[in-house]
Amino acid sequence: MRRTTARLLIPAALLAGLLTACSTGTTSTSASTETTEETSVVTTTSVETSSEISAGVAEVLAANTAWHTSEVSADVEAGTSITLDGSSASIDGDGAEVDGSTVTISEAGTYAITGTLTDGSVVVDSSGDGTVVLVLDGADLSSSTTSPLQVTDAEDVVVVLAEGSTNHLSDASTYPDAETDEPNAALYSTADLTLTGTGSLVVEGNANDGITSKDGLVIESGTITVTAVDDGIRGKDDLVLLGGTIDVTAGGDALKSDNEEDATLGYVYLDAAEVSVTAGDDGVTAQTDVLVAGGSLTVAAQDDGVKGEAVVVIGGGTVDVTQATEGLEAEHITIAGGATSLVTSDDGVNASSSDDTTSTGESADPDLLVTISGGTLTIDAGGDGLDSNGSLTMTGGTVVVAGPTQDNNGSIDVNGTFDISGGELIAVGSSGMAATPSADSAQSFVALTLGSTQQAGTVVHVVDADGTVLASFTSSKSYASVVYSSADVVAGATYTAMVGGTAGSDDLGGLSHGGSASGASSVATGTAGVESSGMGGGRGR
């Protein structure tokens, strides 16, 4: 697993599409070309990280095993054409043979696949060195017994979606009892797999997964739509999304990497891809790390939105969890950039142990940490908003929490210390367990327990002793407490919560500035810097 240089010799007709695949939306590759009358050479060189990747993402990447890239030298003009025709196929060139409705590719090289296979499969079984390049150009493959496109042996495989092409894969609804390396996905590979090109691919995983690689899986570009009974897209060693438009609907996990044997593998990395997933289980899940450096990610999940057993880092891009039980979950969670929005039935952000036997009582686990240093984070949580069973550190960024309405949870719930030294934080919710930053934090804060529960749509202002409105908040649900921190809050000063008036501009999750408290009523006062481990309850659950 090493980043190398990928060199593809392709026909001029495919050049524009593949060039887009190598360069669109990703800062981790660069492309150059050499053109002749008949063919064009595309050279793609990978770099370790781009200058846009945040330090948090880059640090974790550096500790992990690098994802694969393919070193390919293939002449498509001298390659092999495979034309699918109903229940059989014809082949023009070397390296492949037909047996009934099964096409077997046995040598490294480039193979252009077109046509329709109604009930059969294309099998890559290449025991020699070299990369197998499959150019799908209007290929429609279905099977009633197995995976229609499967790699049982190869050094690595690159699937190119030809420019302007629409391709389709649909597997059996039931498989025979599968051994370790038996196919279990519509697109299945035991080798490192790369998807690229500017065409489209529709995948139907009718028995288990949609797309699976038992090694690494890299998606560089293309429009890819996956529906699957179980997991949508799974790369065992790593799942790397560098570009393209990806839409997944899965009965299990939507995006997944699950190598349990190597702590430097089993990660998911997103940069520049546009991703939308709907999952019956987790939206994005990794045995180790989930890293977001760019792109966009919309998640609707029945369980966790984004889960890393070890680390979740958001350093850029957009993460929008529209539905989940818990939004972000890992032992270490870092928000260093980008725009993150979470809507959850339970906790919004939860730093918790992957060890199910570990107690999550009121004692702090020193191995668990939430760090917020940049970007924006908005949370609408039915449970705890910001929850760490260890500690929480905030040095920058903007955090807006619309927390629970019930007193058995809090908008902030930290078992250990909550140190804040920068950024802006507003957290509203029930008053029973709402905690605050630590009293010795470098940046002060004020906690305001309201005299009565305020209803959804009510504007609350945080006002200093001179009558200046520091911030305004319009809640989408009822609330009875406000915790606010910014550089404008002075330790020891008195602040007032006033209800009514008008909200300001530049709204972020209900937080606004420039609002007016004219006509508003005072409902609470508080002194900045006074710590609470729960306004009516203990710290941390």
C-alpha positions in Angstrom: 0.0 0.0 0.0 2.1 2.9 -1.2 1.2 6.1 -3.2 2.8 5.7 -6.6 2.5 7.2 -10.1 -0.3 6.0 -12.3 0.3 6.0 -16.0 -2.5 5.2 -18.4 -2.2 5.0 -22.2 -5.7 5.6 -23.5 -7.5 6.4 -26.8 -8.0 10.0 -27.6 -11.8 9.6 -27.4 -11.5 8.7 -23.7 -8.9 11.4 -22.8 -11.3 14.1 -21.7 -13.2 11.8 -19.4 -10.2 10.3 -17.8 -8.5 13.7 -17.4 -11.5 14.9 -15.5 -11.3 11.8 -13.3 -7.7 12.5 -12.5 -8.1 16.1 -11.6 -11.6 17.1 -10.7 -12.2 18.2 -7.1 -9.1 16.6 -5.5 -6.0 18.3 -4.4 -4.1 15.0 -3.8 -3.4 14.3 -7.5 -2.1 16.2 -10.5 -2.3 15.2 -14.2 -0.2 15.8 -17.3 -0.6 14.5 -20.8 1.3 13.4 -23.9 -0.8 13.2 -27.1 -0.2 11.3 -30.4 -2.6 11.0 -33.3 -4.1 7.7 -32.0 -3.5 7.6 -28.3 -2.9 9.8 -25.2 -0.8 9.3 -22.1 -2.2 10.4 -18.8 0.3 10.5 -15.9 -1.2 11.0 -12.4 1.1 11.8 -9.6 -0.1 11.5 -6.0 1.2 13.7 -3.2 1.0 13.1 0.6 -1.5 15.8 1.4 -2.6 19.1 0.0 -2.0 22.5 1.6 -5.7 22.8 2.2 -5.8 19.7 4.5 -6.0 20.7 8.1 -3.3 19.8 10.5 -5.6 17.4 12.3 -6.5 15.4 9.2 -2.9 15.4 8.0 -1.5 14.2 11.3 -3.8 11.2 11.3 -3.2 10.4 7.7 0.6 10.5 8.3 0.1 7.8 11.0 -1.9 5.5 8.7 -0.8 3.3 5.9 -1.2 5.3 2.7 -3.9 4.3 0.3 -3.0 2.6 -3.0 -2.6 4.2 -6.4 -2.1 2.2 -9.6 1.1 2.0 -11.7 -0.3 1.3 -15.1 1.2 1.2 -18.6 -1.4 0.0 -21.1 -2.2 0.7 -24.7 -5.9 0.5 -25.3 -5.5 0.6 -29.0 -3.6 -2.7 -28.7 -5.8 -3.9 -25.9 -8.8 -6.2 -25.8 -12.5 -5.4 -26.6 -15.2 -7.4 -24.9 -18.7 -7.1 -26.4 -21.5 -8.5 -24.3 -24.5 -9.9 -26.1 -27.3 -11.3 -24.0 -26.2 -14.6 -22.7 -22.7 -14.6 -24.2 -19.9 -12.4 -25.4 -17.3 -11.9 -28.1 -13.7 -11.0 -27.6 -11.3 -9.2 -29.9 -7.8 -9.4 -28.4 -5.8 -11.4 -25.9 -6.0 -12.1 -22.2 -9.7 -13.0 -22.0 -11.9 -16.0 -22.9 -15.6 -16.8 -22.9 -17.2 -19.9 -21.4 -21.0 -19.7 -21.8 -22.1 -16.6 -20.0 -18.8 -16.1 -18.1 -16.0 -14.0 -19.3 -12.7 -14.6 -17.6 -9.8 -12.1 -17.8 -6.5 -13.8 -17.0 -3.8 -11.3 -17.7 -2.9 -7.7 -16.8 -3.9 -5.2 -19.5 -6.7 -3.0 -20.6 -10.1 -4.3 -21.5 -13.0 -2.2 -23.0 -16.4 -3.7 -22.1 -19.6 -2.8 -23.9 -23.1 -4.3 -24.3 -25.5 -6.3 -22.1 -25.0 -9.5 -20.2 -28.4 -10.7 -19.0 -27.3 -13.5 -16.7 -23.6 -14.0 -16.4 -20.4 -12.5 -15.0 -17.1 -10.9 -15.9 -14.4 -12.4 -13.7 -10.8 -11.1 -13.3 -8.5 -13.9 -12.4 -5.0 -12.6 -13.1 -2.3 -14.2 -11.1 0.6 -12.3 -12.7 2.0 -8.9 -12.0 0.4 -5.7 -13.4 -2.8 -3.8 -13.3 -6.1 -4.9 -14.9 -7.9 -1.8 -16.4 -11.6 -2.3 -17.2 -13.1 0.5 -19.3 -16.9 0.3 -18.9 -18.5 2.0 -21.9 -22.2 1.3 -21.8 -21.9 -2.0 -20.0 -24.9 -3.6 -18.4 -24.2 -6.8 -16.4 -26.6 -8.9 -14.3 -26.4 -12.3 -12.6 -29.0 -14.5 -10.9 -26.4 -16.6 -9.1 -23.3 -14.5 -8.2 -21.5 -11.2 -8.6 -21.7 -9.9 -12.3 -18.3 -8.2 -12.0 -15.8 -9.8 -9.7 -12.1 -9.8 -9.1 -10.9 -13.1 -7.6 -7.1 -12.5 -8.3 -5.1 -9.5 -9.5 -2.3 -7.2 -8.4 -4.8 -4.3 -8.6 -7.8 -3.3 -10.7 -8.8 0.1 -12.2 -12.4 0.5 -13.4 -12.8 3.5 -15.8 -16.3 4.9 -16.5 -16.0 6.1 -20.0 -17.0 9.6 -20.7 -20.8 9.9 -21.5 -21.4 6.3 -20.6 -24.1 4.8 -18.4 -23.2 1.5 -16.8 -25.2 -0.9 -14.6 -24.4 -3.9 -12.3 -27.0 -6.1 -10.6 -26.2 -9.3 -8.6 -28.1 -12.3 -7.4 -30.6 -12.0 -4.5 -29.1 -15.0 -2.8 -25.6 -16.5 -2.9 -24.3 -19.9 -2.0 -22.6 -20.2 1.4 -19.7 -17.9 1.0 -16.2 -18.5 2.2 -13.7 -15.7 3.1 -12.9 -14.7 -0.5 -16.2 -15.6 -2.2 -18.1 -12.7 -3.8 -20.6 -10.9 -1.7 -21.2 -7.7 -3.7 -22.4 -6.7 -7.1 -18.9 -5.2 -7.7 -16.5 -7.4 -5.8 -12.7 -7.4 -5.6 -10.1 -9.3 -3.5 -7.5 -6.8 -4.8 -7.0 -3.0 -4.5 -9.8 -1.4 -6.5 -9.9 2.1 -8.1 -13.0 3.7 -9.7 -12.4 6.6 -12.0 -13.7 8.3 -15.2 -16.6 10.7 -15.9 -19.3 8.3 -16.8 -22.0 6.9 -14.5 -22.4 3.6 -12.7 -25.5 2.2 -11.1 -25.0 -0.7 -8.7 -27.7 -2.9 -7.2 -26.5 -5.2 -4.3 -29.5 -7.5 -4.0 -28.0 -10.0 -1.6 -25.4 -8.2 0.5 -23.1 -5.3 -0.4 -23.1 -3.0 -3.4 -19.3 -2.4 -4.0 -16.7 -4.2 -1.9 -12.9 -4.5 -2.0 -11.2 -6.9 0.4 -8.2 -4.6 0.1 -8.3 -0.9 -0.5 -11.0 1.0 -2.4 -10.4 4.4 -4.0 -13.1 6.4 -5.8 -11.5 9.3 -7.9 -14.5 10.4 -9.9 -17.7 9.5 -11.7 -21.3 9.5 -10.9 -22.0 6.4 -8.7 -25.3 5.3 -7.4 -25.5 2.3 -5.1 -28.5 0.5 -3.5 -27.7 -2.5 -1.2 -29.4 -4.9 1.1 -26.5 -4.6 3.5 -23.5 -2.3 3.2 -23.3 0.2 0.3 -19.6 0.7 -0.4 -17.0 -1.1 1.6 -13.2 -1.0 1.4 -11.7 -3.3 4.0 -8.2 -1.7 4.3 -9.4 1.8 3.4 -12.2 3.7 1.7 -10.9 6.8 0.0 -13.3 9.2 -1.8 -11.3 11.8 -3.8 -14.0 13.0 -6.1 -17.2 12.2 -8.0 -20.8 12.2 -7.1 -21.8 9.3 -4.9 -25.3 8.3 -3.7 -25.8 5.3 -1.5 -28.9 3.7 0.0 -28.1 0.8 2.2 -29.9 -1.5 4.6 -26.7 -1.7 6.7 -23.8 0.8 6.8 -23.6 3.1 3.8 -19.8 3.7 3.7 -17.5 1.4 5.6 -13.9 0.3 6.2 -13.5 -2.6 8.6 -9.9 -3.9 8.8 -9.7 -5.1 12.4 -6.1 -6.5 12.2 -4.0 -3.4 11.5 -4.5 -0.1 13.4 -3.1 1.9 10.5 -5.8 0.6 8.2 -9.6 0.4 8.4 -10.1 4.2 7.8 -12.4 6.3 5.6 -11.1 9.5 4.0 -13.2 12.1 2.1 -11.9 14.9 0.0 -13.8 16.7 -2.8 -16.4 14.0 -3.4 -20.1 14.9 -3.2 -21.7 12.2 -1.1 -25.3 11.5 -0.1 -26.1 8.4 2.0 -29.1 6.8 3.6 -28.4 4.0 5.9 -30.3 1.4 8.0 -27.3 1.3 10.4 -24.4 3.8 10.4 -24.0 6.4 7.7 -20.1 6.3 7.7 -18.2 3.9 9.9 -14.6 3.0 10.2 -12.8 0.5 12.3 -10.2 3.2 13.0 -10.6 6.7 11.6 -13.1 8.8 9.7 -11.3 11.8 8.1 -13.1 14.6 6.2 -10.8 17.1 4.4 -13.2 18.5 1.9 -16.2 17.7 -0.2 -19.8 17.4 1.1 -21.4 14.6 3.0 -25.1 14.4 3.6 -26.1 11.6 6.0 -29.4 10.1 7.1 -28.9 7.1 9.3 -30.9 4.9 11.7 -27.8 4.6 14.0 -24.7 6.8 14.1 -24.2 9.4 11.4 -20.4 9.3 11.3 -18.5 6.8 13.5 -14.8 6.0 14.0 -13.9 3.5 16.5 -10.7 5.6 17.2 -10.9 9.0 15.6 -13.2 11.3 13.7 -11.6 14.5 12.3 -13.5 17.1 10.2 -10.9 19.5 8.8 -12.9 20.9 5.9 -15.9 20.5 3.6 -19.5 20.1 4.6 -21.0 17.4 6.8 -24.7 17.5 7.1 -26.3 14.7 9.3 -30.0 15.2 8.8 -31.0 12.1 10.8 -29.2 9.9 13.3 -29.3 8.4 16.7 -25.9 10.0 17.4 -24.2 12.4 15.0 -20.4 12.0 15.5 -19.0 9.3 17.7 -15.4 8.3 18.4 -12.8 8.2 21.2 -11.2 11.3 19.8 -13.4 13.8 17.9 -11.8 16.9 16.3 -13.6 19.7 14.5 -10.9 21.8 12.9 -12.7 23.4 9.9 -15.6 23.0 7.5 -19.3 23.3 8.3 -20.9 20.5 10.3 -24.6 20.2 11.1 -26.1 17.5 13.2 -29.7 16.5 13.9 -30.0 13.6 16.3 -32.4 11.8 18.5 -29.7 11.2 21.1 -26.3 12.8 21.5 -25.0 15.2 18.8 -21.3 14.8 19.5 -20.2 11.8 21.7 -16.7 11.0 22.7 -17.0 7.5 24.1 -15.1 4.3 24.3 -15.3 1.6 21.7 -14.9 -0.9 24.5 -18.4 -1.8 25.4 -17.3 -2.9 28.9 -16.0 0.5 29.8 -18.2 2.4 32.3 -19.7 5.7 31.1 -20.7 6.9 34.6 -19.6 10.3 36.0 -15.9 9.6 36.1 -13.8 11.0 33.3 -12.0 8.7 30.9 -8.6 10.3 30.1 -8.5 8.6 26.7 -11.6 10.4 25.5 -11.5 13.9 24.0 -13.4 16.4 21.9 -11.3 19.2 20.4 -12.9 22.1 18.5 -10.4 24.5 16.9 -12.2 25.9 13.8 -15.1 25.7 11.4 -18.8 25.8 12.4 -20.7 23.1 14.3 -24.5 23.3 14.7 -26.3 20.6 16.8 -30.0 19.9 17.2 -30.0 17.0 19.7 -32.7 15.1 21.5 -30.1 13.9 24.0 -26.9 15.6 25.0 -25.6 18.2 22.6 -21.8 18.1 23.2 -21.1 15.0 25.2 -17.6 13.8 26.2 -17.0 10.9 28.7 -13.6 12.4 28.9 -12.7 16.1 28.3 -13.5 18.8 25.9 -11.2 21.6 24.5 -12.4 24.5 22.4 -9.8 27.0 21.0 -11.8 28.4 18.0 -14.7 28.0 15.7 -18.4 28.6 16.3 -20.6 26.0 18.1 -24.4 26.3 18.3 -26.3 23.7 20.4 -30.0 23.4 20.5 -30.1 20.7 23.2 -32.6 18.5 24.9 -36.0 19.5 26.2 -35.9 16.9 29.0 -33.9 17.4 32.2 -32.2 14.0 32.0 -29.8 15.3 29.3 -27.9 18.5 28.8 -26.9 20.7 26.0 -23.3 20.3 27.3 -22.3 17.1 29.2 -18.6 16.6 30.0 -17.3 14.1 32.5 -13.9 15.8 32.8 -12.7 19.3 32.2 -14.1 21.6 29.5 -11.5 24.2 28.7 -12.4 27.1 26.3 -9.9 29.6 25.1 -11.3 30.9 21.9 -14.2 30.8 19.4 -17.9 31.4 20.1 -20.3 28.9 21.9 -24.0 29.1 22.6 -25.8 26.1 24.1 -29.5 26.2 25.0 -31.7 23.4 26.3 -33.2 22.0 29.4 -31.8 23.2 32.7 -31.6 19.9 34.6 -28.1 18.8 33.5 -26.7 21.7 31.4 -23.0 22.0 32.3 -20.5 24.8 31.6 -16.9 25.3 30.6 -14.4 25.0 33.5 -14.0 28.1 35.7 -10.3 28.4 35.0 -10.8 28.5 31.2 -8.8 31.3 29.5 -12.0 32.6 27.8 -14.9 33.3 30.1 -18.5 32.3 29.8 -21.9 32.9 31.4 -24.5 30.4 32.4 -28.1 31.5 32.6 -30.9 29.4 34.1 -34.2 30.9 32.9 -37.1 31.5 35.3 -39.4 29.5 33.1 -39.3 27.3 30.0 -39.4 29.3 26.8 -41.3 28.1 23.8 -40.0 27.3 20.3 -39.5 30.4 18.2 -38.8 32.7 21.1 -35.8 34.9 20.7 -33.4 35.1 23.7 -30.6 37.7 23.9 -27.4 37.6 26.0 -27.0 41.3 27.2 -24.2 42.9 29.2 -24.5 45.4 32.0 -24.4 48.3 29.5 -27.4 46.9 27.5 -25.3 45.7 24.6 -26.6 42.5 23.0 -23.7 40.1 22.6 -25.7 37.4 20.8 -29.2 36.4 20.0 -30.7 33.0 19.6 -33.9 31.8 18.1 -34.7 28.2 19.2 -36.5 25.6 17.2 -37.8 24.0 20.4 -38.4 24.8 24.0 -35.5 25.7 26.4 -34.8 26.7 29.9 -31.0 27.4 30.0 -28.4 29.3 28.0 -24.6 28.9 28.2 -22.7 31.5 26.2 -19.0 32.1 25.7 -17.0 34.5 23.4 -14.1 36.9 23.5 -16.6 39.6 24.6 -17.5 37.9 27.9 -15.6 39.3 30.8 -15.0 37.2 33.9 -16.9 38.5 37.0 -19.2 40.7 35.0 -23.0 40.3 35.1 -25.1 39.3 32.1 -28.8 39.1 31.5 -31.0 36.8 29.4 -33.8 38.8 27.8 -36.6 37.2 25.9 -38.4 39.0 23.1 -37.2 41.7 20.7 -35.8 40.8 17.3 -33.1 38.5 16.1 -30.0 39.7 14.2 -28.5 38.8 10.9 -26.1 36.1 9.7 -28.1 33.3 11.4 -26.2 30.1 12.1 -28.4 27.4 13.5 -30.4 30.1 15.4 -27.4 32.1 16.5 -27.4 35.7 15.2 -25.7 39.0 15.9 -26.9 42.6 15.7 -30.3 41.8 17.3 -32.4 44.1 19.4 -33.6 43.5 22.9 -36.0 46.5 22.7 -39.2 45.5 24.4 -37.7 42.2 25.7 -38.2 40.9 29.2 -35.4 39.9 31.6 -35.7 36.2 32.6 -32.3 35.5 34.2 -29.0 37.0 35.3 -25.7 35.4 35.9 -22.1 36.1 36.7 -19.5 35.2 34.1 -17.0 32.5 35.0 -19.1 30.7 37.5 -18.8 27.0 36.7 -21.7 24.5 36.9 -21.4 20.8 36.5 -25.1 20.7 35.7 -27.8 23.3 36.4 -29.7 21.0 38.7 -27.9 17.7 38.0 -24.5 16.1 38.1 -21.7 16.5 35.5 -21.6 13.8 32.8 -23.6 10.8 32.0 
